[in-house]
Amino acid sequence: MKVKEWCMFCGECAGVCPRNLIEVRETSLKFREDECMECNICIQVCPVRALER
């Protein structure tokens, strides 16, 4: 997962991940990509389009 520089770390992506694989930190996101099913729900809900594969 690529996080663009304008990410606001709002947590929308973490809130919708069906496997709870996204952790929001103060100035970063931590993804456990090895367990990701690539459903892309996190990308779809990002209000500023800061996520991409």
Sequence and secondary structure as in RCSB ss.txt:
>XXXX:A:sequence
MKVKEWCMFCGECAGVCPRNLIEVRETSLKFREDECMECNICIQVCPVRALER
>XXXX:A:secstr
 EE TT    SHHHHH TT  EEE SS EEE GGG     HHHHH TT  EE 
